[in-house]
Amino acid sequence: MLDAGLISQIQRLRFVVHRTRAGQAQGERRSTKRGTSVEFADYRDYTRGDDLRRVDWNIYARLERPFVKLFEEEEDLAVHILLDGSGSMDWGGEGETGRRGDAETGRRGDAETGRRGDARTRGQGSGKWEYARRLAAALGTIALSSGDRLSITLLQSSSSNVRGAKSEAQAPTADFQLPTSNLQLRGKGQTLRLFEWLSGLEAGGVTDLNAGLRRHALTGGRAGLAMLISDLFSPPGYAEGLTALAARGYEVTLIHLLAPDEVEPPLEGDLRLVDIETGEQQEVTVDGEMRSLYRRRLAAWREEIRTACRSRHIHYITAVNDAPIEQFVLTDLRREGLVR
């Protein structure tokens, strides 16, 4: 998953949150509760049964009234990593092409999917799925090293519900099995278990992000920091799901992951494009004018996502899987103020 040098670097990082929260266990985060740390928080009137060692005798000497000192309690942060496991995520690396014959693609917008086919990807190294798992491993390592409580969930439909679907309108509703695709860990000693769990995951099927995110908002446990790693190629959309997370009190970060040939397709000529998730086909002619139109629509789509996130106070970060994972975690996330 990650080399030892990178692990050593990211173990020194911690997530930045903008709201204090009440945790469930002792950790390294400032809590809304009052406790026994060394950082002073406030005073309150003395009541019978209070520890006399916490009485501020200097104030008592001046006011002739006893006051008890309160201190900040440091507790754990709930970190939720949500990993899109749809078929379109399994695309974008060397050797990915040619497994399905014709050059394949999806459609722009919430209904977009990835591409697979004869055209060679321009991305170097790992594909989107490997990159997404490595990114989840890095983020999970930061959480575990900081004493935070980590929950990592695979958002994926049953593959049996996808094969044979003829179009987006006919695609069945995703069947999410969160109890069998969710891992909860705490402590630096659980890092290897996290890596092993991620290594065993496979991408496939059509994922309904709205349904998956709404389900997690209701059943995912204590709200905290939620980070979604996805290409957002989900026919039903994503906005309602992000709204549900934000409404439940999650501080949300969206990492929008695309492959290099989804940003700049290396396609040309007369092609039959096949949706990797639904099997829907469409014949197109790709020329200079079509490429220019694609670039404009991709830019408009990204801006639409950015605007939707801004209105919901959600962090939006774009990523392309040919960029080194070290650069994204150590530089890009720091620049965005998400880690320090």
Secondary structure, 3 states (H helix, E strand, C coil): CCCHHHHHHHCCCCECCCCCCCCCCEEEEEEEEEEEEEEEEEEEECCCCCCHHHECHHHHHHHCCCEEEEEEEEECCEEEEEEECCHHHCCCCCCCCCCCCCCECCCCCCCCCCCECCCCCCCCCCCHHHHHHHHHHHHHHHHHHCCCEEEEEEECCCHHHCCCCCCCCCCCCCCCCHHHCEEEEECHHHHHHHHHHHHCCCCCCCCCHHHHHHHHHHHCCCCCEEEEEECCCCCCCCHHHHHHHHHCCCEEEEEEEECHHHHCCCCCEEEEEECCCCCCEEEEEECHHHHHHHHHHHHHHHHHHHHHHHHCCCEEEEEECCCCHHHHHHHHHHHCCCEC
